[in-house]
Amino acid sequence: MDEATKRKLTSYFGFALRERGLYVGMKLEEKLKDHKVPYLLLLPHGPEKIHRHLEELARENPKAVVIDYQGDFDVARACGYETLDALGLKDIHLGEAIKNILDSEPEEKETEEKGGNL
């Protein structure tokens, strides 16, 4: 992931924080139960048990999107935390923009591995 993309992601998470639209911990579970989290982002270092529990809560909301992010961008630090297992995003448009960037990251790695420098 290039530096411009990292800055863009950091800005997006900053926007979510400022609008109080980023949920973690018990608040995340509470909002998932109330169907107020359209985007659930599972982070690489979170325990599988917690991920399964949050996914079950998200499944109850048919419009919820679960993103299982396994990349190397430090989402926790971008959100102002030292560590995070998962987070929820309230804003649909911001969630979609973040999802698009995070989904494109593995494709970039595959291109680099194949020697596809353009």
ABEGO torsion letter per residue (X at the ends): XBAAAAAAAAAAAAAAAAAGABBBEAAAAAAAAAGABABBBBBAABBAAAAAAAAAAAAABAABBBBBBABABBAAAAAGBABBABBBBABAAAAAAAAAAAAAAAAAAAAAAAGBBX
